[in-house]
Amino acid sequence: MQHVPILSIVTFLPLVGVFLIPFIHDKSVEVEARNARRVALWTSGITFLLSLFLWLDFDNSTAAFQFEENVVWMESSGIAYHMGIDGISLFFVLLSTALSPICILASWESIKERTKEYMIAFLVLETMMVGTFCALDIVVFYVFFEAVLLPMFLIIGVWGGQRRVYAAFKFFLYTLLGSVLMLLALLAMYAEAGTTDIPALMAYDFPMSMQTWLWLAFFASFAVKVPMWPVHTWLPDAHVEAPTAGSVILAGVLLKFGGYGFLRFSLPMFPEASLYFTPFIFSLSIIAVIYTSLVALVQQDMKKLIAYSSIAHMAFVTAGTFSMTVQGVEGAIYQMLSHGVVSAALFLIVGVVYDRIHSREIDVYGGLVHRMPVYAFVFMIFMLASVGLPGTGGFVGEFLVLMGLFQVDTLVAALVTTGVVLGAAYMLYLYRRVIFGKLTKDHLKEILDLSPREVFIFAPLVLVVLWMGIYPSTFLDPMHASVEHLLSQVHVQSAQIQTSGLVAGLGQ
């Protein structure tokens, strides 16, 4: 399998569906839409199955990039189409390919207008997401990283809610501004190192004076993607206005671009600057955990509450990443994967009742357990996973992050831990108001429980959440060698800084 261009196949296979869908024509608009859905589902489903071979054939013992493809793209500039994955990027590829068919299934009945265009947008989005996690050339990475904006902009702006245009432009402008600064940094790195190859740049020793502003330029882009406080305000608007499947991909995959960027670029390429700015990251993470959790407590819109909870959970990721311990970094990656599944499921949970009642307001519901017992059970699983109940993936990620933080700074760990308590408060409060109580509202008395299609969507997500909680080594083992190698790069630089400081002190 290592000699087959599996990464290119997995990356670009969704585009086959993109080219096929425009040729679907029928006198009946419904038949035409149904056939477009089927093509999109088959294409994304086959892509997911092929991506599983990456996991099955992955060598856990090495930190080297695997399944590499390296073809010269622009010979005069030395830019190459270089693709490859390691233990850090492996599961983000799988997350992208797994959530895409789920999103198409979730949109099966809710998207009734411009269905062909909608399916095309999602398939293009899948290609760009997978390409972002596989790219090993900064130019190729930037192309995929930025190209994600266009289909997501259309998904929010065309198929979103009443304020969809405002939310789409806010999303686009926030992310584009940070990315422009990152582009300038990429150009400076090429001018300094003479290469656009990511593994070569990871081994290059940039001077500290240059590292500082390069780190800030990348931070401007990745902080918006995470999103970190105070550049988080685009996220609640985007989630509220996006269609259900748009929210699923936004929370499940796109927010992970920021965390992945810190791991792939900031830490290995600018280790001294990363060490220097660690207190800054810790401060922003603590504020995000506490502030956004408190804001989530007072929300009346279910989507907005889950959106703020995502910001709080991703603050665990940034704190764990910059703890620069094996447990902290592995916990950050695990938290991103767990959050990708759980937050996606929670937005799907909201979508189920929204499709029936056409309201996201919490006060509109109450007592749903009497009419929707299966829905109440599934909701409970994902709510408890979000809280971090032992036995779910959410617990493993948060536990490892806190272990890493306690090794570095006890106060930071204690403050970040408040997010666990506040998370339990707003999620249990949401669940009680929606599910429990007497069924007194007339519009809820005839509401239907999960359909077979919806059960088919939620069943694998439930299994993955429990699998991640019960047997975490399945996911931790492939990433361990890559994480240790990453941290060895940072710690070598740290030792050099301390040594140079000691020599300078003795010289005085």
Buried (B, 14 or more C-beta within 10 A) or exposed (E): EEEEBBBBBBBBBBBBBBEBBEEBEEEEEEEBBBBBBBBBBBBBBBBBEBBEBBBEEBEEEEBBBBBBBBEEBEEEEBBBBBBBBBBBBBBBBBBBBBBBBBBBBBBBEEBEEBBBBBBBBBBBBBBBBBBBBBBBBBBBBBBBBBBBBBBBBBBBBBBBBEEBEBBBBBBBEBBBEBBEBBBEBBEBBBEBBEBBBBBBBBEBEBEBEBBBBBBBBBBBBBBBBBBBBEBBEBBBBBBBBBBBBBBBBBBBBBBBBBBBBBBBBBBBBBBBBBBBBBEEBBEBBBBBBBBBBBBBBEBEBBBBBBBBBBBBBBBBBBBBBBBBBBBBBBBBBBBBBBBBBBBBBBBBBBBBBBBBBEBBEBEBBBBBBBBBEEBBBBBBBBBBBBBBBEBBBBBBBBBBBBBBBBBBBEEBBEBBBBBBEBBBBBBEBBBEBBBEBEBEBEEBEEBEBBEEEBBEBBEEBBEBBBBBBEEBEEBBEBBBBBBBBBBEBBEEBBEEBEEEEEEEEEEE
